[in-house]
Amino acid sequence: METSFTPWLSLGGGLMIGAAAVLLMATNGRIAGISGLTSRVFARSTDGEARGVSALFVLGLLLAAPIWLLVSGEWPQQWVPSSPALMAVAGLLVGFGATYGNGCTSGHGVCGISRGSLRSIAATATFMTAAFITVFVTRHLIGG
């Protein structure tokens, strides 16, 4: 299985993610963790401003692909080589991990490490190690 790597697009995307995280922290004092922002949108009790800012941030994530279509004339290419059942199980595991770890990969990996949070450094090291092992097992031992 070959993975397509586009260094310039990846660098641009990383710069935009970092800029969005800094902007959200600077203007609203909020960490740009997607699980936290999404849960704030659906929380029963939260202040209106926090809910609105969170909703706008999540809306921006959802509009990224349609905006790419408008700019480039084609939908972003994505290929997921899994069954819907496996993807559902994976989604539940990610949700469990984000809840159990008090944040998701974006909150810990992008924002937590940049703030020097030891908890985020440990969380990021843990999920990156799990990801490396999963890719190795899937590609080299199972042959997926």
N, C-alpha and C positions, 0 to 999 in steps of 0.2 A: 504494500500500500504506500503510495507516494503522497506526500503532503505538499501542496503548493504554498510557497512562502513568497510574499511580496514585501520586501523590506521597506520601501518608501511609503506604501499605503499603511503598513503596520506602524511605522514611525509616526506618520500623520495621525492615525487613530489614537495612538498612545499619547501624543501631545494634546489632542482634543479632550481625551478622558482626564488627563492631568489638569488641564485648564478648567474644565467643568468642575472638578473636585475642589480646586483652589477657589474658584469663583463662588461656589456654594458655601464653602467654609468662611470666606471673607465677607460675604454679604448677609448670610443667615446663621452662621455659626453651626452649621449642620455638616455631618460627615456624609459623604456621597456613597454610602453603602446601599446597594439596591434593595436588599431585603428589608432594611430599616425604613427606607423611603416608601417602599410599597406597603409595608405594614402600617405606616403612618397614614397613608391615603385611606385605608379601610378601618382604622381604629375607631372605636366608639367614642372615646374621649381624647381629643387633642385640640390644640388651639387652631383656629381657622387659618391663620397665616402659615403655620407649619404644614397643615394639610394641603393648602393651595400650592406652596412651593414644591412639596413632594409630588403632587399631582402633575405639575408642570415638568418636573425633572423626568418622571416616568413617561409622560406623554412624549417628551423629546426622544426617549429611547425607542418608543413605538413608532415614531415618525421617521427614524433614521433610514430605514429601507425605502419607504416611498420618496423621501427626499433624494436618495441616491438614484432612484429611477428617474426623477425629474432632471437631475444633473447629468447623468450618464446615458440615459435612454434605455437602460436595461436593469433588471432586478439583480441584486447581489446574488452571487452563486453560493449555494450552501448545499452540502450533501451530508446526510446523516445516515450511516449504514446500520441502522438498528430497527428492530421491530417496535411498533407503538407500545406494546406491553413492556418491553425493556426500557424504553424511554420514560414511561410512567413510573416504573420502579426507580430509575435513576433520578427523576425529578423529586420523588418522595425522599430519597436518600439525601439529595442536596438540601431540600427543605429542612429535614431533620438536622443535618450538619450545621446549617446556618442558624437554626434555633439553639442547638446544643452549644455551638461555638460562639454565641452572642455576636453574630455578624456573618457576612458572606465574604466571598473572595475579594470583591471590589472594596468593601469597607476595610477589611484587614490588610489586603495586599496593596491597595493604592493609598488609602488615607492613613491607616494605622501605622504602617512602616515609616511613612514620611513624617509622622509625629513622634517616632521613636518608641512606640508602644511595645513593650516586651510581650504582652499577650498577643498582639497582632503578629509580631515576628514569629512567635511559637506557632500560632495558628497557620500562618502562611507557609512555614517550613513543613508543617504536618500535611496540609492539603497538596502542596507541590510534590512532596515525597510520595503521597498516595497516587497522584496523577502520573508521576514518572513510572512507578511500579505497574500501574494499570496499563499504560501504553506499552511498556516492555512485555508484559504478560500477553496482552492482546495481539501485538504484532509479531512477537518472536517465539512465544511458547504455544499459543493457541493457533496463530496463523490467520488472524482476522484482517 
